[in-house]
Amino acid sequence: MPGKHDLDGFFRELPPKATTAQEKTDAAARLIREDDAEKRANLTATLRAARLERDANERAALLPVGSEKLRN
């Protein structure tokens, strides 16, 4: 029969490690940075889409009537 030391983490969950105040602070700071990065990425995507739409509308307004393509 296997001893108790053979079962650690295999058939039962191990108790959580004790965390220090520094580890708790690091985890909180990491969550804040990740949240801020996600917000910045969403804002960047929104602004980029708005800029591309505005540019497309400006190009369409500059085209002469009956013209379907932009000439480069």
DRENTORKOL-3810 file (N, C-alpha, C; in nm, 4 decimals):
REM DRENTORKOL-3810
@n.u->0.0855; n.v->-0.1171; n.w->0.0000; ca.u->0.0000; ca.v->0.0000; ca.w->0.0000; c.u->0.0903; c.v->0.1237; c.w->0.0000
@n.u->0.0600; n.v->0.2209; n.w->-0.0889; ca.u->0.1465; ca.v->0.3374; ca.w->-0.0972; c.u->0.1349; c.v->0.4233; c.w->0.0278
@n.u->0.2451; n.v->0.4855; n.w->0.0596; ca.u->0.2466; ca.v->0.5744; ca.w->0.1749; c.u->0.1824; c.v->0.7081; c.w->0.1424
@n.u->0.1575; n.v->0.7870; n.w->0.2419; ca.u->0.0920; ca.v->0.9165; ca.w->0.2235; c.u->0.1740; c.v->1.0083; c.w->0.1329
@n.u->0.3074; n.v->0.9989; n.w->0.1409; ca.u->0.3919; ca.v->1.0864; ca.w->0.0611; c.u->0.3806; c.v->1.0573; c.w->-0.0884
@n.u->0.3337; n.v->0.9398; n.w->-0.1266; ca.u->0.3176; ca.v->0.9055; ca.w->-0.2669; c.u->0.1900; c.v->0.9658; c.w->-0.3262
@n.u->0.0975; n.v->1.0086; n.w->-0.2428; ca.u->-0.0322; ca.v->1.0570; ca.w->-0.2906; c.u->-0.0387; c.v->1.2083; c.w->-0.3058
@n.u->0.0644; n.v->1.2776; n.w->-0.2640; ca.u->0.0600; ca.v->1.4238; ca.w->-0.2676; c.u->0.0339; c.v->1.4755; c.w->-0.4089
@n.u->-0.0749; n.v->1.5443; n.w->-0.4256; ca.u->-0.1080; ca.v->1.6082; ca.w->-0.5520; c.u->-0.1596; c.v->1.5144; c.w->-0.6576
@n.u->-0.1618; n.v->1.3860; n.w->-0.6333; ca.u->-0.2062; ca.v->1.2934; ca.w->-0.7374; c.u->-0.3537; c.v->1.2604; c.w->-0.7217
@n.u->-0.3947; n.v->1.2221; n.w->-0.6033; ca.u->-0.5346; ca.v->1.1853; ca.w->-0.5798; c.u->-0.6111; c.v->1.2900; c.w->-0.5003
@n.u->-0.5399; n.v->1.3839; n.w->-0.4460; ca.u->-0.6062; ca.v->1.4876; ca.w->-0.3679; c.u->-0.5407; c.v->1.6214; c.w->-0.3995
@n.u->-0.6153; n.v->1.7273; n.w->-0.3751; ca.u->-0.5610; ca.v->1.8602; ca.w->-0.3998; c.u->-0.4663; c.v->1.8980; c.w->-0.2876
@n.u->-0.3599; n.v->1.9633; n.w->-0.3252; ca.u->-0.2658; ca.v->2.0128; ca.w->-0.2257; c.u->-0.3193; c.v->2.1434; c.w->-0.1684
@n.u->-0.2921; n.v->2.1704; n.w->-0.0417; ca.u->-0.3346; ca.v->2.2992; ca.w->0.0141; c.u->-0.2607; c.v->2.4121; c.w->-0.0571
@n.u->-0.3248; n.v->2.5276; n.w->-0.0701; ca.u->-0.2584; ca.v->2.6391; ca.w->-0.1384; c.u->-0.1335; c.v->2.6833; c.w->-0.0620
@n.u->-0.0345; n.v->2.7270; n.w->-0.1390; ca.u->0.0874; ca.v->2.7779; ca.w->-0.0770; c.u->0.0575; c.v->2.9061; c.w->-0.0019
@n.u->0.1270; n.v->2.9256; n.w->0.1052; ca.u->0.1145; ca.v->3.0511; ca.w->0.1783; c.u->0.1753; c.v->3.1618; c.w->0.0934
@n.u->0.1052; n.v->3.2722; n.w->0.0800; ca.u->0.1558; ca.v->3.3826; ca.w->-0.0007; c.u->0.2012; c.v->3.4957; c.w->0.0906
@n.u->0.3063; n.v->3.5589; n.w->0.0495; ca.u->0.3586; ca.v->3.6716; ca.w->0.1263; c.u->0.2864; c.v->3.7985; c.w->0.0835
@n.u->0.3057; n.v->3.9034; n.w->0.1590; ca.u->0.2453; ca.v->4.0322; ca.w->0.1245; c.u->0.2980; c.v->4.0799; c.w->-0.0099
@n.u->0.4262; n.v->4.0566; n.w->-0.0376; ca.u->0.4853; ca.v->4.0965; ca.w->-0.1660; c.u->0.4188; c.v->4.0234; c.w->-0.2821
@n.u->0.3928; n.v->3.8940; n.w->-0.2650; ca.u->0.3283; ca.v->3.8170; ca.w->-0.3718; c.u->0.1854; c.v->3.8652; c.w->-0.3959
@n.u->0.1146; n.v->3.9001; n.w->-0.2898; ca.u->-0.0211; ca.v->3.9524; ca.w->-0.3039; c.u->-0.0191; c.v->4.0865; c.w->-0.3775
@n.u->0.0760; n.v->4.1723; n.w->-0.3418; ca.u->0.0883; ca.v->4.3025; ca.w->-0.4071; c.u->0.1244; c.v->4.2856; c.w->-0.5534
@n.u->0.2169; n.v->4.1959; n.w->-0.5827; ca.u->0.2552; ca.v->4.1700; ca.w->-0.7218; c.u->0.1366; c.v->4.1208; c.w->-0.8037
@n.u->0.0576; n.v->4.0306; n.w->-0.7458; ca.u->-0.0586; ca.v->3.9775; ca.w->-0.8169; c.u->-0.1606; c.v->4.0882; c.w->-0.8439
@n.u->-0.1841; n.v->4.1741; n.w->-0.7455; ca.u->-0.2787; ca.v->4.2845; ca.w->-0.7633; c.u->-0.2291; c.v->4.3814; c.w->-0.8700
@n.u->-0.1007; n.v->4.4135; n.w->-0.8656; ca.u->-0.0435; ca.v->4.5050; ca.w->-0.9653; c.u->-0.0507; c.v->4.4434; c.w->-1.1047
@n.u->-0.0254; n.v->4.3143; n.w->-1.1149; ca.u->-0.0325; ca.v->4.2456; ca.w->-1.2443; c.u->-0.1741; c.v->4.2526; c.w->-1.3017
@n.u->-0.2748; n.v->4.2317; n.w->-1.2166; ca.u->-0.4141; ca.v->4.2402; ca.w->-1.2616; c.u->-0.4478; c.v->4.3813; c.w->-1.3097
@n.u->-0.4008; n.v->4.4819; n.w->-1.2378; ca.u->-0.4268; ca.v->4.6209; ca.w->-1.2762; c.u->-0.3608; c.v->4.6513; c.w->-1.4102
@n.u->-0.2350; n.v->4.6096; n.w->-1.4273; ca.u->-0.1649; ca.v->4.6349; ca.w->-1.5546; c.u->-0.2336; c.v->4.5631; c.w->-1.6705
@n.u->-0.2757; n.v->4.4383; n.w->-1.6489; ca.u->-0.3431; ca.v->4.3646; ca.w->-1.7553; c.u->-0.4756; c.v->4.4303; c.w->-1.7924
@n.u->-0.5494; n.v->4.4778; n.w->-1.6918; ca.u->-0.6759; ca.v->4.5454; ca.w->-1.7170; c.u->-0.6542; c.v->4.6746; c.w->-1.7953
@n.u->-0.5539; n.v->4.7519; n.w->-1.7552; ca.u->-0.5225; ca.v->4.8765; ca.w->-1.8261; c.u->-0.4789; c.v->4.8488; c.w->-1.9695
@n.u->-0.3998; n.v->4.7452; n.w->-1.9900; ca.u->-0.3545; ca.v->4.7111; ca.w->-2.1251; c.u->-0.4728; c.v->4.6709; c.w->-2.2123
@n.u->-0.5674; n.v->4.5972; n.w->-2.1553; ca.u->-0.6860; ca.v->4.5573; ca.w->-2.2314; c.u->-0.7705; c.v->4.6789; c.w->-2.2686
@n.u->-0.7863; n.v->4.7716; n.w->-2.1744; ca.u->-0.8627; ca.v->4.8938; ca.w->-2.2026; c.u->-0.7958; c.v->4.9758; c.w->-2.3125
@n.u->-0.6617; n.v->4.9885; n.w->-2.3063; ca.u->-0.5891; ca.v->5.0620; ca.w->-2.4103; c.u->-0.6052; c.v->4.9956; c.w->-2.5457
@n.u->-0.5984; n.v->4.8631; n.w->-2.5496; ca.u->-0.6125; ca.v->4.7911; ca.w->-2.6760; c.u->-0.7527; c.v->4.8111; c.w->-2.7343
@n.u->-0.8540; n.v->4.8073; n.w->-2.6493; ca.u->-0.9910; ca.v->4.8294; ca.w->-2.6967; c.u->-1.0092; c.v->4.9716; c.w->-2.7484
@n.u->-0.9541; n.v->5.0690; n.w->-2.6776; ca.u->-0.9642; ca.v->5.2080; ca.w->-2.7211; c.u->-0.8909; c.v->5.2281; c.w->-2.8538
@n.u->-0.7725; n.v->5.1699; n.w->-2.8662; ca.u->-0.6954; ca.v->5.1808; ca.w->-2.9895; c.u->-0.7728; c.v->5.1214; c.w->-3.1068
@n.u->-0.8327; n.v->5.0047; n.w->-3.0864; ca.u->-0.9096; ca.v->4.9402; ca.w->-3.1932; c.u->-1.0303; c.v->5.0249; c.w->-3.2324
@n.u->-1.0976; n.v->5.0824; n.w->-3.1333; ca.u->-1.2141; ca.v->5.1671; ca.w->-3.1616; c.u->-1.1730; c.v->5.2914; c.w->-3.2398
@n.u->-1.0670; n.v->5.3573; n.w->-3.1960; ca.u->-1.0208; ca.v->5.4780; ca.w->-3.2649; c.u->-0.9705; c.v->5.4469; c.w->-3.4060
@n.u->-0.9020; n.v->5.3345; n.w->-3.4223; ca.u->-0.8534; ca.v->5.2954; ca.w->-3.5551; c.u->-0.9705; c.v->5.2704; c.w->-3.6503
@n.u->-1.0730; n.v->5.2017; n.w->-3.6019; ca.u->-1.1903; ca.v->5.1749; ca.w->-3.6860; c.u->-1.2598; c.v->5.3056; c.w->-3.7241
@n.u->-1.2715; n.v->5.3980; n.w->-3.6288; ca.u->-1.3354; ca.v->5.5266; ca.w->-3.6572; c.u->-1.2532; c.v->5.6060; c.w->-3.7588
@n.u->-1.1210; n.v->5.6031; n.w->-3.7452; ca.u->-1.0350; ca.v->5.6749; ca.w->-3.8390; c.u->-1.0464; c.v->5.6162; c.w->-3.9786
@n.u->-1.0465; n.v->5.4832; n.w->-3.9901; ca.u->-1.0570; ca.v->5.4198; ca.w->-4.1206; c.u->-1.1920; c.v->5.4505; c.w->-4.1866
@n.u->-1.2975; n.v->5.4516; n.w->-4.1048; ca.u->-1.4299; ca.v->5.4854; ca.w->-4.1592; c.u->-1.4323; c.v->5.6303; c.w->-4.2061
@n.u->-1.3751; n.v->5.7200; n.w->-4.1277; ca.u->-1.3708; ca.v->5.8614; ca.w->-4.1658; c.u->-1.2918; c.v->5.8802; c.w->-4.2951
@n.u->-1.1761; n.v->5.8134; n.w->-4.3050; ca.u->-1.0948; ca.v->5.8244; ca.w->-4.4255; c.u->-1.1682; c.v->5.7706; c.w->-4.5480
@n.u->-1.2405; n.v->5.6609; n.w->-4.5298; ca.u->-1.3163; ca.v->5.6037; ca.w->-4.6416; c.u->-1.4260; c.v->5.7000; c.w->-4.6859
@n.u->-1.4917; n.v->5.7645; n.w->-4.5900; ca.u->-1.5972; ca.v->5.8603; ca.w->-4.6241; c.u->-1.5392; c.v->5.9837; c.w->-4.6938
@n.u->-1.4226; n.v->6.0284; n.w->-4.6500; ca.u->-1.3590; ca.v->6.1428; ca.w->-4.7148; c.u->-1.3191; c.v->6.1088; c.w->-4.8579
@n.u->-1.2665; n.v->5.9888; n.w->-4.8789; ca.u->-1.2288; ca.v->5.9478; ca.w->-5.0145; c.u->-1.3514; c.v->5.9380; c.w->-5.1038
@n.u->-1.4605; n.v->5.8845; n.w->-5.0485; ca.u->-1.5827; ca.v->5.8722; ca.w->-5.1273; c.u->-1.6372; c.v->6.0097; c.w->-5.1644
@n.u->-1.6238; n.v->6.1057; n.w->-5.0755; ca.u->-1.6732; ca.v->6.2406; ca.w->-5.1023; c.u->-1.5881; c.v->6.3101; c.w->-5.2086
@n.u->-1.4610; n.v->6.2756; n.w->-5.2198; ca.u->-1.3726; ca.v->6.3388; ca.w->-5.3169; c.u->-1.3856; c.v->6.2791; c.w->-5.4561
@n.u->-1.4434; n.v->6.1600; n.w->-5.4678; ca.u->-1.4567; ca.v->6.0959; ca.w->-5.5984; c.u->-1.5592; c.v->6.1701; c.w->-5.6839
@n.u->-1.5287; n.v->6.1871; n.w->-5.8118; ca.u->-1.6297; ca.v->6.2469; ca.w->-5.8995; c.u->-1.7471; c.v->6.1508; c.w->-5.9169
@n.u->-1.8621; n.v->6.2084; n.w->-5.9499; ca.u->-1.9820; ca.v->6.1271; ca.w->-5.9688; c.u->-1.9589; c.v->6.0318; c.w->-6.0846
@n.u->-1.9945; n.v->5.9055; n.w->-6.0665; ca.u->-1.9787; ca.v->5.8062; ca.w->-6.1710; c.u->-1.8471; c.v->5.7326; c.w->-6.1631
@n.u->-1.7535; n.v->5.7810; n.w->-6.0858; ca.u->-1.6246; ca.v->5.7133; ca.w->-6.0713; c.u->-1.6372; c.v->5.6097; c.w->-5.9603
@n.u->-1.5864; n.v->5.4897; n.w->-5.9867; ca.u->-1.5993; ca.v->5.3831; ca.w->-5.8891; c.u->-1.4667; c.v->5.3503; c.w->-5.8207
@n.u->-1.3558; n.v->5.3920; n.w->-5.8774; ca.u->-1.2259; ca.v->5.3562; ca.w->-5.8225; c.u->-1.1430; c.v->5.4804; c.w->-5.7946
@n.u->-1.0556; n.v->5.4648; n.w->-5.6992; ca.u->-0.9557; ca.v->5.5683; ca.w->-5.6753; c.u->-0.8373; c.v->5.5390; c.w->-5.7640
@n.u->-0.7817; n.v->5.6405; n.w->-5.8209; ca.u->-0.6613; ca.v->5.6220; ca.w->-5.9033; c.u->-0.5417; c.v->5.6652; c.w->-5.8210
@n.u->-0.4437; n.v->5.5793; n.w->-5.8165; ca.u->-0.3229; ca.v->5.6101; ca.w->-5.7382; c.u->-0.2206; c.v->5.6774; c.w->-5.8216
END
